[in-house]
Amino acid sequence: MSVLRPLLLVAAVSVAACAPDRLASVDDTAARSAALTPRTGGPSANDAVVDDDPHFVAAAAGAPTIANPLVTFWAVKGRDTTVQMYYHSTTSGRDSTPFFSIRVRARSLWKRPDGSTIADGDSVQITLTLVDAERLVVDCQPSGLLFSPKDPARLKMSYGFTDDDRNDDGSVDAIDQALTQALLIWRKETATSPWLPILTSNNSTGAHEVEADIGGFTGYAIAY
């Protein structure tokens, strides 16, 4: 491509009824390889609709695999806890490069999937599973666990070992750089739900990671 038109990345926000995350829809059109065009709409003001699947990041050729693709731990109301999935070390050293990190703050635990309130000192067993090693999708259980809107859990995901050719056109160019800047954390509430972007995601291209506050448990991935 000899001429690259300026890229305009715009975000629109709507509120999803399923959890307190701030979500919005992204229109996936033929021009998506050059820009993201937001739009809102849906059956009701509380719905967020995505017409097509997001473009997930893909593991780069030769990327290290995840050392601990299954993580189980206990989160306790009143205790700040951070757990991580790591990439296998590319040397003989210890596995220390994080791929997925979740921080459950001391006041984050709010309600169990059955709607009951979590009291101080109560604990919840949490399981994180890498369910798609190519698209780097992580499933978080128990599904339906809710975090406090005032003290949400914090999620961070790395795209440092992913393919830089974001639009799969065979070359890495300015379009791919713009799409890298547009990467967000996306969530999928249930197996039949659409993927929805969390537009409050903070994308640090220098650190090659995206992070966001989350209001509940579901599947998570990085995409544009």
Secondary structure, 3 states (H helix, E strand, C coil): CCCCCCCCCCCCCEECCCCCCEECCEECCHHHHCCCEECCCCCCCCCCCCCCCCCECCECCCCCCECCCEEEEEEECCCCEEEEEEECCCCCCCCCEEEEEEEECCCCEEECCCCCECCCCCEEEEEEEEEECCCCEEEEECCCCEECCCCCEEEEEECCCECCCCCCCCCCCHHHHHHHHCCEEEEECCCCCCEEEECCCEEECCCCEEEEEECECCEEEEEC
